[in-house]
Amino acid sequence: MNLLLSFFIYSIIISTLTIILHFLLSHSQHPEDLRPYEWELFVIQLHKDLKEASNITANKSEITFKNKLGESVRISQYKNLIRRQVDGTGHEIFLLKVKNVEFQQDLLGVQLFVESIAGKNYRHTFRTFKERST
């Protein structure tokens, strides 16, 4: 009987502990910071675009390229977000809560540096092996 009672109390403590930990972890993040899945989704979307791109040109504030349909695509910061425009039109939001974004083109691809509104820095390197414009 003692063993059964101990196991019951142990089960209640463990199940309560997981709920408390989940609550603490979800609320420990700054509300103006990027969520990890938002950053990952942004990186995946941009990687997909760059994988099919040609004539990739990156300067400090934006990256431009031609997509597989021959349209000119520009990824740049607009206020507190990163947006995608095709042929100078549209406003497709790629990432919110952005304070600053910087692109750097190197020999093997494009480096991306993002600072969130909360001040946290994010970085990713996109490797491209197609011919780029200089």
C-alpha positions in Angstrom: 0.0 0.0 0.0 2.9 2.4 0.9 4.5 1.7 -2.4 1.3 2.4 -4.3 0.8 5.7 -2.5 4.4 6.8 -3.1 4.1 6.0 -6.8 0.9 8.1 -6.9 2.5 11.1 -5.2 5.5 10.8 -7.5 3.3 10.7 -10.6 1.5 13.9 -9.5 4.8 15.7 -8.8 6.3 14.7 -12.1 3.2 15.7 -14.1 2.9 19.0 -12.3 6.6 19.7 -12.8 6.4 19.3 -16.6 3.5 21.8 -16.7 5.4 24.3 -14.6 8.6 23.9 -16.7 6.6 24.4 -19.9 5.0 27.5 -18.5 8.3 28.9 -17.4 10.1 28.2 -20.7 7.3 29.6 -22.8 7.2 32.8 -20.8 10.9 33.3 -20.3 11.3 34.5 -23.9 11.2 38.3 -24.5 7.9 39.2 -26.3 9.9 41.3 -28.9 12.2 38.4 -29.8 11.8 36.0 -32.7 10.4 32.6 -31.9 12.7 29.7 -32.9 10.2 28.3 -35.4 9.7 31.7 -37.1 13.5 32.0 -37.6 13.7 28.4 -39.0 10.8 28.9 -41.3 12.3 32.2 -42.6 15.7 30.5 -43.3 13.9 27.6 -45.1 11.9 29.9 -47.3 14.9 32.0 -48.2 17.1 28.9 -48.8 14.4 27.6 -51.2 14.4 30.9 -53.1 18.2 31.1 -53.3 18.6 27.5 -54.4 16.6 28.2 -57.5 18.0 31.7 -58.1 20.4 33.2 -60.5 22.2 36.5 -60.7 22.3 36.8 -56.9 23.5 40.2 -55.7 23.7 41.1 -52.0 24.5 44.5 -50.6 24.3 45.6 -47.0 20.6 46.2 -46.9 19.1 43.8 -49.5 19.5 40.8 -51.7 18.3 40.7 -55.3 18.1 37.7 -57.7 16.2 36.3 -60.6 13.9 33.4 -59.8 13.3 30.4 -62.1 10.6 32.3 -63.9 13.0 35.2 -64.7 11.3 37.6 -62.4 13.4 40.0 -60.3 13.1 39.3 -56.6 14.2 41.6 -53.8 14.4 40.7 -50.1 14.9 43.7 -47.9 14.0 45.3 -44.5 10.9 47.4 -44.4 10.2 49.0 -41.0 10.3 46.2 -38.5 10.0 43.3 -40.9 11.8 41.6 -43.8 9.8 41.5 -46.9 9.9 39.9 -50.4 9.0 41.8 -53.5 8.7 40.3 -57.0 9.4 42.8 -59.9 9.1 45.7 -57.5 5.5 44.9 -56.5 3.9 43.1 -53.7 4.7 42.9 -50.0 5.2 39.3 -48.9 6.2 39.3 -45.2 9.1 36.9 -44.5 9.9 37.8 -40.9 8.6 40.1 -38.2 10.2 41.8 -35.1 13.3 42.8 -36.9 15.4 45.8 -35.8 18.2 45.4 -38.4 19.2 43.1 -41.2 22.4 42.9 -43.2 23.4 40.8 -46.1 27.0 40.0 -47.1 28.0 38.2 -50.3 31.1 36.1 -50.2 32.8 33.5 -52.5 30.5 30.6 -51.7 27.2 32.3 -50.9 25.4 34.9 -48.9 25.6 35.6 -45.2 22.6 37.0 -43.3 22.8 38.9 -40.0 19.5 39.8 -38.3 19.0 41.6 -35.0 15.6 41.3 -33.4 13.8 44.1 -31.7 14.8 42.5 -28.4 18.4 42.9 -29.4 19.2 39.2 -30.0 21.4 38.4 -33.0 20.8 35.7 -35.5 23.1 34.6 -38.3 22.8 32.2 -41.2 25.0 31.4 -44.3 23.3 30.4 -47.5 25.7 28.5 -49.8 25.1 29.0 -53.5 27.2 27.4 -56.1 25.6 29.0 -59.2 27.1 31.9 -61.1 26.6 35.2 -59.4 26.7 38.7 -60.7 29.4 40.9 -59.2 
